[in-house]
Amino acid sequence: MAAPVTHFEVNAKDAARVREFFSNLFGWKIEIDQQMNYAIVDTGVKMGINGGIGQAMGPNSSVTFYVQVEDVKAHLDKAVSLGGTVVMPLTEVPGVVTLAQIADPEGNVVGLVKGPQTPSPEPKPKRAAPKRKSSAKSRKVVKKSKRR
């Protein structure tokens, strides 16, 4: 039986700094559980997986996951501007994939894969109720109110 990836986890020496880095880089919504010093990550898109960012228990941070983005080069540049480094430059495997790897401010390696983004579905707007024909009674009320 197959086992799909359903979660990712980043364990960092400075979890707050790393949460801010990824939130700013990818626009993720991050909810912190102060008691556990762990944050749940909502990527905000229908496809892909959500995950978590926690405090590293030992001296080393750890993570490896890939994030699908529309513009890999733009995200490489943004990662560097936020304090990250390029581990693998923009690389195209013709007909297969375009990817790169960055390291966050603590050295955790994260892959970037080119692909379209699919936003979470917006709630469908409610349809307006059909207009009713005015009755003779409602016309009388309007006429009376205009006399005042």
N, C-alpha and C positions, 0 to 999 in steps of 0.2 A: 504494500500500500504506500502511495506517495505521501510525503510530508511537506506541505508548503511552508515557506518562511512567513511568519505572521507577526514578528516583532523584531526590533533591533534594540540594542542597548549600548550606551556609551558610559563607561566608568572613568571618571576623571579626578585628578588630584584637586582641581578647582572647578567643581561642578557648576557653580554659578557663572563663571566666566565662559565655560563651554556652552551652557544653555543659551547665554546671550549671543554667542558667536553663531550658533546654528539658527536661532530665531531670526537674527538679522540677515543671515545669508539666504535662507530659504523661505522666510515668512511663516515659519511654523508657529502654531499656538502651543505654548508650554504651560502646563498646570503643575505647580509645585506642591508636594505633600511634605510640609515642614517636619513632621514627626519622623518620617522615614528618610528625609534628605534625598528624595527621589522625585523626578519630574516625569509626568506622562506627556508624550509628544503627540500632537494631532497635526499631521501634515497638511490637512485641509483639502485633500483631493480624494476622489473616489477610488482611483487605482493605487496600487502600492500598499505599503504597510505603515502602521504607526509604531511607536516604540517608547523608549524611556532613556533618561539620562540620570545617572546616579554618581555618588561619591565612590571613588576607588577605595577598596579595602586595604590594598597593599601599596607599595611605593610606585607602582606603574599604572598608567592609564591604559585602557585597551578598547579597541573597536575596529570593526571592518564591516562596511556596508556600502552599497551603491545607491546613488540618488539620481533619478531620471530628471533631466532638465532640458529645456528647449535650446539653450545657447550655452554650450560647455565653456567656450572662451570667456564669455561675460562672467560666468560664475568663478572661473579661475581668477580673473582679475579682481572680482569682488572679494573672494576669499583672501587674497594677498592684502587687499586694503583693510580687511578686518583683523589682520594679524596672523593669517595662515600662510602656508608655504606650498609651492607646487612640488609634488613628489614625482608625478609622471605628467609630462606636458601633453597637450591635446594630441591624441593619437587616433588615426583612422585606419581601421582594418576594413579595406574596401568590400562593400557588400555585406558586411557583418555588423560592425559597431563603430561608433565614434565615442571615445572615452578619454578620461584623464583621472589623475588622483591628486588629492590635496591632503595636507595635514593641518589639523586645527591648531590653535595656539599651544596645545600640550603635546603635539606630535602624533595624535591619533590619525590613522590613514582612512580617508573616505574617498570612494570612487564617484565620479560623475559620468553618467551615461546620457547620450543625446536621445531625446524622444519627446513627443508632444505631451503637453500637460492637459489633464482633464479635470476641471474644477468640480467640486461637489455640486450635486444638482440643487438648484434653487427651488424653494417651494413654489408649486404652481399657483398662479393668481386665481382667486375665486372669481367665478363668472358672475357678472351682474345679473340680477333678477330681471326677467322680461318686463317691459313696460306694460302697465295695465291701461286699458281704455278707461277714461273717466266716466263715471256714472252721472246720471242726472242729479243725484243726491250730492255728490262731491262738487258739482258745478254750482249748486245753490249755496254751499258753504263758502266757496270762493267769492260769489257775488255778494253775499252778506258781509264778508270781511272787507270788501272794497268800498262799501258804503260808509264805513266808519271814518 
